[in-house]
Amino acid sequence: MKKKLVRITTVPISLSGLLQGQSRFMGQFYEVIGISSDPNKLKKVGQQEGMRVIPVELTRKITPIKDLVALAHLWRILRKEKPFIVHSHTPKAGTIGMMAAKLAGVPHRLHTIAGLPLVEATGLKRKLLNTVEKITYACATKVYPNSVGLQQIVLDHKFTRKEKLKVIGHGSSNGIDTTYFNPELFSENTKSELRNKLRLANDDFVFVYVGRLVGDKGVNELISAFKKILKEHDKVQLLLVGSHEKELDPLLPETDEFIATSEKVIAAGWADDVRPYFSISHCLAFPSYREGFPNVVMQSGAMGLFSIVSNINGCNEIIQEGVNGTIIPTKDPEAIYRAMKYVLANQELLLGAKSTYRKLIQNRYERSFIWNEILKEYEELDTPIDN
């Protein structure tokens, strides 16, 4: 019989999106069980990934009573299932998952860090999140920051000891399938049709942003910089691919208004498949405040785009300055403006190096490589341990 592997995320989209294909791959070697919230969406993810699923109500916000209920529910599930490994992803799933797994006596409790929301928190909230993070890592037997920079943040804050930490491969939680993110899959006719649909002129230079439209992704600064670019350049467009999230971290009213009214900004909304948008774009603009190891930057690189990214962990590991992109300070609209201006002034040179951007991603972050490195970690867990 295969040993049981439980994968836990706060919301199902993390199992199906951020970890796409990974559970199905691991199913060749383990009996994989997926645990997350939202029973209906989770059921679809289970079918997609070929695994059994069990719903547990987990929230992304700080909800002490609901969290205690989820902890008790998850503890009962793990006591019944008796998994060999519990592997959690995302902050809330990590805290609840690692605590429940330790209480249930699961021998191998693994947690992947794909970002630290506490980086932007202050005051009492920051202290609370710091404490929660320490509890998560204390309950885990192994912790996997998905970037070298993220690992250093954990060490700097003394959340856990170095021996418990390991970065898989060159970073990333799931790598990227470069056979899927391949610009050659999109014909000139297909790209022309999408450009026409979005009312893009053939000679428009397109900056693209992919992600949630929220403050800590740097969208306010991006819009501020783009307004300045528009005073100097006519044939330029900003394509925004992602949904608004108005509850947790809304954009400034003036940013929302400009996005809604400017003919130079195209808000495409959420897209299950972002490749077509990359295929008609020329440069990624991704000035996020914090990331774990951003899929967007790997995806755009695999699609042959030069990237403007902020100097944060993950981004500054994928991008090599002047080679496949440029790295700028966070929260600095003037730096974004200068980077955009540089790209526009050197567009012929930068667009001629698309194959270089793609090869860098292929050589370091191919999905099959990441999966096999994670599998090696699992296979090394021969005997129960309790760190």
Secondary structure, DSSP 8 states (H G I E B T S, - for coil): ---EEEEE-SSHHIIIIITTTHHHHHTTTSEEEEEES-HHHHHHHHHHHT-EEEE----SS--HHHHHHHHHHHHHHHHHH--SEEEEESHHHHHHHHHHHHHTT-SEEEEEE---GGGG--HHHHHHHHHHHHHHHHH-SEEEESSHHHHHHHHHTTSS-GGGB---TTS-SS-B-TTTS-GGGS-HHHHHHHHHHTT--TT-EEEEEES-BSGGGTHHHHHHHHHHHHTT-SSEEEEEES-B-TTTS---HHHHHHHHH-TTEEEEE--S--HHHHHT-SEEEE--S--SS-HHHHHHHHTT-EEEEESSTTHHHH--BTTTEEEE-TT-HHHHHHHHHHHHHTHHHHHTTHHHHHHHHHHHHBHHHHHHHHHHHHHT--S----
